[in-house]
């Protein structure tokens, strides 16, 4: 397949480019960037030095590619399609939040939830990073009809989750050796999370008390979800293992979970702890990979009928 990328200068586009360069079934047709047109891609994504001679394109032809990845900011995908006609055969994977409500014919692209629909889709809306970690933490419970009316969640995210544009809370001197809460109880990913859970557990209309935390590291998400339940740890582990048996990137760990098991990979590593009527589910992902570009490539593989793991066999940063 020939792939095009719109919005090529950000973190997610950089990781996407790295993955597609090494994908056995993909050739990159163009990487578009208005602000860096004509410059070598490796001048912006310096980790790609020696891996590609591609330059950012000022123009593009949507009819010249088979799949298009939209890596622009939230709200810009809607604007993009208002300005460009969508070719009849073009597959699209949108990494922004514009169509995560499945409007305009898009399918919500969480493979562990909608693999069959994704396989027949032409337009896919990639999930948000926190949304991915939190849904993977709760989908098996929802499928079993055991979600309570109130769920408590906390999650820590790396600074790359805020995007490449610098800001006061991503500045090294502020972020280093520091922690802070942001958007408590009203994070933008809650809408897509609740839609998925309601679809699995008919009649559920509960509340998720979600407290996101800015971490003092660059990449990764560590999410902690806890509920009150009489389920034993053995039963919970069996529930999660069975639910994710066919999911090549979602792994139930035999013990405690740490962030480095997942960072630099497309894995979601899940930990299970239960005691005295409480269940804690931990989930570690890389926010730029399983939370964005890696999952986008996973969706492309499913849409195209490739091996789902193609181009995504990556080494974690375990040390």
Secondary structure, DSSP 8 states (H G I E B T S, - for coil): -EEEEESTTSHHHHHHHHHHHT-TT-EEEEEE-STTTTSBHHHHSGGGTTT---B-BS---GGG-SEEEE-S-TTHHHHHHHHS---TT-EEEE-SSTTTT-GGG-EE--HHHHHHHHHT-SEEE---HHHHHHHHHHHHHHHTT---SEEEEEEEE-GGGG-SS--TTT-HHHHTT--EEESTT--TTHHHHHHHHHHHSTT---EEEEEEEE-SSSS-EEEEEEEE----HHHHHHHHHHHTTT-TTEEE-SS---GGGTTTSS-EEEEEEEETTEEEEEEEE-TTTTTTHHHHHHHHHHHHT--TTTT--------
